[in-house]
Amino acid sequence: QVHLVESGGGLVQAGGSLRLSCTASGNIFSINVMHWYRQPPGKQRELVATLTDLGRTNYADSVKGRFTISRDNAKNTALQMNNLRPEDTAGYYCNYNPGDYWGQGTQVTVSS
């Protein structure tokens, strides 16, 4: 079992920045893949960023150049979000694999 807790969400003006953190505990494997997803109000959940154990990253086109996923240590994965836009407003969730574990999410609201 892996338990994930997201933090760092909040209300920010357009153009501002936030740093989300995902803290993992439990049976963590050294070989893993972390994702950040988001779910805007009334829309489906979408993949935002991916980080593999080899350090490879991938981003949705809508966030490329603005968001950065990184691993602070074996248990903490961050999502640095810069130049935020109102359309970035969503619940943000981290996802750990293997096992497809999810956190409870953290809300990001960007005002225009």
C-alpha positions as CSV (number, residue, x, y, z in Angstrom):
1,Q,0.0,0.0,0.0
2,V,1.1,3.5,-0.8
3,H,-0.5,6.6,0.8
4,L,-0.3,9.9,-1.1
5,V,-0.9,13.4,0.3
6,E,-1.0,16.5,-1.9
7,S,-0.5,20.0,-0.5
8,G,0.3,23.5,-1.8
9,G,-2.9,24.4,-3.5
10,G,-4.7,27.7,-3.1
11,L,-6.0,30.9,-4.7
12,V,-3.6,32.9,-6.9
13,Q,-3.9,35.7,-9.5
14,A,-3.3,35.0,-13.1
15,G,0.5,35.2,-13.8
16,G,1.3,33.9,-10.3
17,S,3.0,30.7,-9.1
18,L,2.2,27.8,-6.9
19,R,4.3,24.8,-5.9
20,L,2.4,21.6,-5.2
21,S,3.9,18.7,-3.3
22,C,3.0,15.1,-3.2
23,T,4.2,13.1,-0.2
24,A,4.3,9.4,-0.4
25,S,4.4,6.9,2.4
26,G,4.2,3.1,2.7
27,N,5.6,0.5,0.4
28,I,7.4,2.7,-2.0
29,F,9.4,1.1,-4.8
30,S,12.6,2.7,-6.1
31,I,11.3,2.0,-9.6
32,N,8.2,4.0,-10.0
33,V,6.4,6.6,-12.1
34,M,4.7,9.7,-10.7
35,H,2.0,11.6,-12.5
36,W,0.2,14.8,-11.7
37,Y,-3.4,15.0,-13.0
38,R,-6.0,17.7,-12.8
39,Q,-9.7,17.9,-13.0
40,P,-11.3,21.2,-13.9
41,P,-14.9,21.9,-12.7
42,G,-17.3,19.9,-14.8
43,K,-14.6,18.3,-16.9
44,Q,-12.8,15.0,-17.1
45,R,-9.5,14.4,-15.3
46,E,-6.5,15.0,-17.5
47,L,-2.8,14.1,-17.3
48,V,-0.6,17.2,-16.7
49,A,2.9,15.9,-16.0
50,T,4.9,12.6,-15.6
51,L,8.2,11.8,-14.0
52,T,9.8,8.4,-14.2
53,D,12.4,6.9,-11.9
54,L,15.0,7.6,-14.6
55,G,14.2,11.3,-14.5
56,R,12.3,11.4,-17.7
57,T,9.5,14.0,-17.8
58,N,6.5,14.6,-20.0
59,Y,4.0,17.4,-20.0
60,A,0.6,18.2,-21.5
61,D,0.9,20.8,-24.3
62,S,-1.2,23.2,-22.3
63,V,1.4,23.4,-19.5
64,K,4.7,23.0,-21.3
65,G,7.1,25.8,-20.5
66,R,5.1,26.8,-17.4
67,F,5.0,23.7,-15.2
68,T,7.9,21.6,-13.9
69,I,7.6,18.2,-12.2
70,S,10.5,17.2,-10.0
71,R,11.5,14.8,-7.3
72,D,12.6,16.5,-4.0
73,N,13.6,13.1,-2.5
74,A,12.4,9.5,-2.5
75,K,9.1,10.4,-1.0
76,N,8.3,13.9,-2.3
77,T,7.4,14.9,-5.8
78,A,6.7,18.5,-6.6
79,L,4.8,20.4,-9.4
80,Q,6.1,23.9,-9.8
81,M,3.5,26.0,-11.6
82,N,4.4,29.3,-13.1
83,N,2.5,31.9,-15.1
84,L,-0.8,30.4,-14.0
85,R,-3.9,31.0,-16.1
86,P,-7.6,30.9,-15.1
87,E,-7.9,27.8,-17.2
88,D,-5.4,26.0,-14.8
89,T,-8.1,26.1,-12.1
90,A,-8.7,22.5,-11.1
91,G,-8.3,19.9,-8.4
92,Y,-4.8,18.5,-8.8
93,Y,-4.0,14.9,-7.9
94,C,-0.8,12.9,-7.8
95,N,-0.8,9.3,-9.0
96,Y,1.8,6.7,-8.1
97,N,2.7,3.6,-10.1
98,P,3.0,0.7,-9.8
99,G,-0.3,0.1,-8.1
100,D,-2.3,3.2,-9.4
101,Y,-2.5,4.9,-6.1
102,W,-4.1,8.4,-5.8
103,G,-4.0,11.2,-3.3
104,Q,-7.1,13.1,-2.2
105,G,-6.2,16.2,-4.3
106,T,-5.5,19.8,-3.7
107,Q,-7.5,22.7,-5.2
108,V,-5.9,25.3,-7.3
109,T,-7.9,28.4,-8.2
110,V,-6.5,31.1,-10.5
111,S,-8.4,34.4,-10.7
112,S,-8.3,36.7,-13.7
